[in-house]
Amino acid sequence: MKKYWFKAKTYGWGWYPVTWQGWLVIVGFLILDVGNVYRLDLAQGTTNEKIALEFVLETFLLISALVWICYKTGEKPGWRWGNKK
């Protein structure tokens, strides 16, 4: 049996981490995302449109990578409405 890094949520759609590998992925995502926000303060010499576009693109790529990792290492996703008995 495959050990999942992420389990499916009981209500709604998505995952949550259940192993140290899953938590490491979440912490890494948060560090990279906070670094992306912090970089906005450092980009003083460029136009606002360029900074906004780079921020949105990098955030989209980070979220896409997180969802892909959750999909590959987690339970099958789908809408759930509690425990079925």
C-alpha angles and dihedrals in degrees: 000000000000116000110228122221090200129035124208116257117254093228124034128353126311145054142268127205119260104169134050089254091057092048090049090054091050093048091048091050091050093048092051092045094049088047088053090053092045089052088062089068092051096051097084100141100057134076121271092239092055092048092048093048092049092047094049093045094048092045090050091051092049092050091046091052091048093050091047092051091047090049093049097043101031141069120284109285124234143126112292128187103193134293114328113218 
